[in-house]
Amino acid sequence: MGRRERWGVAGSILDAIDREATERGESARVTNVAVRANVPYDRLVAYLESLSTAGLVVLDKMPRLTAEGEQVLKQYRDWIEVVKRYGLL
């Protein structure tokens, strides 16, 4: 697998946060997000800080998506679907 663009990594992290929160609720862990998003833990922490600064994530015990983060995630998922449909991914 080639190197991912920054937007792709950020989208994977938002997706992982959403899925962890849905599946595990309060028992979700940042380590699980790192594994699911396929991002090393130290890089994940840096990305989470950037996403928090952008207003897409709230950093608590477990990172949570803001309303704006949910909108960006929906757009990311829609974009990935289009890319897959045309065989570009």
DRENKE-936532 format. One line per field, with one value per atom (N, C-alpha, C): x, y, z; atom name. Coordinates in pm, whole numbers, always signed. Example, Ala and Ser with C-alpha at 12.3 -4.5 7.8 and 13.67 -1.06 7.14 Angstrom:
2
px <- [+1319 +1230 +1320 +1285 +1367 +1290] $
py <- [-569 -450 -330 -225 -106 +3] $
pz <- [+780 +780 +780 +708 +714 +787] $
a <- [N CA C N CA C] $
end
This chain:
89
px <- [+85 +0 +89 +54 +132 +111 +182 +173 +39 -25 -154 -136 -225 -228 -278 -245 -285 -437 -512 -658 -713 -646 -690 -667 -553 -525 -625 -650 -746 -885 -925 -1055 -1063 -955 -950 -962 -900 -907 -1049 -1112 -1250 -1342 -1322 -1402 -1380 -1255 -1224 -1286 -1281 -1343 -1492 -1556 -1700 -1736 -1662 -1692 -1665 -1557 -1527 -1636 -1678 -1782 -1914 -1944 -2068 -2063 -1951 -1942 -1912 -1831 -1784 -1831 -1885 -1936 -1827 -1856 -1764 -1637 -1642 -1525 -1425 -1451 -1359 -1228 -1118 -986 -914 -826 -749 -662 -611 -529 -609 -736 -821 -840 -851 -862 -735 -620 -493 -485 -524 -521 -619 -740 -843 -807 -746 -708 -573 -504 -372 -273 -268 -179 -103 +29 +104 +54 +59 +1 +58 +189 +248 +200 +184 +129 -18 -90 -232 -252 -170 -182 -166 -69 -48 -168 -221 -339 -459 -478 -590 -581 -462 -445 -483 -442 -477 -628 -688 -833 -909 -857 -919 -909 -793 -773 -867 -892 -981 -1128 -1158 -1295 -1371 -1298 -1364 -1374 -1290 -1284 -1273 -1339 -1324 -1241 -1134 -1046 -1088 -1143 -1179 -1103 -1161 -1105 -1094 -1199 -1202 -1237 -1162 -1198 -1338 -1409 -1545 -1554 -1638 -1660 -1753 -1724 -1816 -1918 -2016 -2115 -2045 -1949 -1874 -1790 -1734 -1657 -1744 -1868 -1961 -1992 -2006 -2030 -1911 -1790 -1670 -1657 -1687 -1681 -1780 -1900 -1999 -1948 -1890 -1836 -1719 -1636 -1524 -1575 -1674 -1729 -1793 -1863 -1923 -1814 -1706 -1596 -1532 -1507 -1447 -1538 -1668 -1763 -1753 -1744 -1732 -1601 -1492 -1362 -1364 -1425 -1434 -1521 -1629 -1721 -1650 -1556 -1484 -1352 -1332 -1216 -1084 -1089 -966 -907 -971 -919 -928] $
py <- [-117 +0 +123 +219 +341 +434 +542 +642 +716 +738 +805 +956 +1028 +1173 +1211 +1331 +1379 +1376 +1415 +1415 +1274 +1177 +1038 +983 +1020 +977 +1041 +1171 +1241 +1179 +1148 +1084 +947 +871 +739 +752 +854 +876 +914 +1006 +1043 +921 +840 +719 +623 +606 +515 +563 +694 +749 +721 +745 +722 +576 +486 +343 +291 +338 +297 +345 +469 +523 +448 +411 +338 +197 +129 -11 -30 +57 +35 +140 +249 +353 +407 +412 +468 +384 +259 +173 +179 +267 +282 +344 +307 +356 +415 +510 +576 +474 +376 +272 +198 +172 +105 +193 +323 +416 +409 +407 +400 +273 +162 +35 +38 +82 +84 +178 +292 +390 +358 +258 +217 +334 +397 +511 +484 +500 +481 +577 +531 +607 +748 +765 +899 +993 +941 +1024 +1052 +955 +975 +1093 +1100 +1208 +1343 +1355 +1480 +1512 +1411 +1431 +1473 +1411 +1447 +1592 +1638 +1778 +1871 +1835 +1915 +1914 +1797 +1786 +1861 +1864 +1940 +2089 +2134 +2275 +2318 +2229 +2257 +2252 +2206 +2199 +2076 +1972 +1849 +1743 +1755 +1655 +1726 +1668 +1713 +1609 +1653 +1559 +1548 +1434 +1398 +1271 +1191 +1057 +980 +988 +931 +1044 +1063 +1170 +1150 +1259 +1255 +1351 +1318 +1405 +1519 +1638 +1750 +1739 +1828 +1829 +1855 +1946 +1975 +1854 +1783 +1661 +1554 +1543 +1447 +1483 +1613 +1657 +1625 +1654 +1626 +1475 +1395 +1249 +1202 +1257 +1219 +1253 +1371 +1410 +1320 +1284 +1193 +1058 +1004 +873 +880 +989 +1006 +1011 +1083 +1095 +959 +885 +753 +662 +672 +593 +627 +754 +797 +745 +758 +713 +562 +488 +342 +308 +381 +354 +365 +456 +475 +397 +310 +222 +291 +404 +480 +446 +362 +322 +174] $
pz <- [+0 +0 +0 -83 -95 +24 +18 +122 +113 +226 +227 +238 +175 +187 +326 +368 +501 +519 +414 +425 +441 +379 +391 +531 +590 +728 +823 +804 +891 +877 +755 +734 +800 +792 +857 +1008 +1063 +1208 +1249 +1174 +1205 +1196 +1093 +1076 +1192 +1233 +1343 +1475 +1499 +1621 +1620 +1506 +1495 +1517 +1456 +1469 +1610 +1670 +1808 +1903 +1887 +1974 +1955 +1832 +1803 +1860 +1841 +1882 +2030 +2088 +2224 +2325 +2276 +2366 +2457 +2584 +2681 +2700 +2662 +2682 +2566 +2467 +2354 +2403 +2335 +2375 +2256 +2283 +2179 +2106 +2177 +2114 +2007 +2034 +1935 +1812 +1833 +1719 +1636 +1700 +1629 +1543 +1599 +1526 +1410 +1436 +1332 +1217 +1250 +1148 +1084 +1138 +1090 +1095 +1214 +1238 +1367 +1366 +1491 +1599 +1723 +1834 +1843 +1828 +1842 +1731 +1610 +1501 +1522 +1579 +1607 +1702 +1806 +1903 +1833 +1742 +1669 +1579 +1512 +1429 +1513 +1629 +1715 +1760 +1790 +1828 +1712 +1591 +1473 +1448 +1459 +1439 +1547 +1667 +1776 +1749 +1704 +1671 +1558 +1464 +1352 +1392 +1514 +1561 +1517 +1477 +1430 +1538 +1642 +1748 +1882 +1982 +2120 +2193 +2256 +2325 +2471 +2505 +2642 +2674 +2762 +2789 +2657 +2577 +2443 +2347 +2238 +2145 +2089 +2074 +2019 +1901 +1806 +1692 +1730 +1680 +1695 +1582 +1582 +1474 +1341 +1341 +1219 +1179 +1276 +1249 +1185 +1229 +1169 +1025 +996 +858 +768 +818 +741 +717 +818 +803 +698 +696 +595 +456 +439 +310 +270 +366 +340 +292 +362 +324 +185 +156 +23 -85 -58 -153 -178 -73 -87 -171 -151 -229 -378 -411 -549 -610 -536 -584 -609 -519 -537 -659 -675 -785 -921 -932 -1056 -1061 -962 -963 -938 -869 -841 -706 -632 -501 -485] $
a <- [N CA C N CA C N CA C N CA C N CA C N CA C N CA C N CA C N CA C N CA C N CA C N CA C N CA C N CA C N CA C N CA C N CA C N CA C N CA C N CA C N CA C N CA C N CA C N CA C N CA C N CA C N CA C N CA C N CA C N CA C N CA C N CA C N CA C N CA C N CA C N CA C N CA C N CA C N CA C N CA C N CA C N CA C N CA C N CA C N CA C N CA C N CA C N CA C N CA C N CA C N CA C N CA C N CA C N CA C N CA C N CA C N CA C N CA C N CA C N CA C N CA C N CA C N CA C N CA C N CA C N CA C N CA C N CA C N CA C N CA C N CA C N CA C N CA C N CA C N CA C N CA C N CA C N CA C N CA C N CA C N CA C N CA C N CA C N CA C N CA C N CA C N CA C N CA C N CA C] $
end
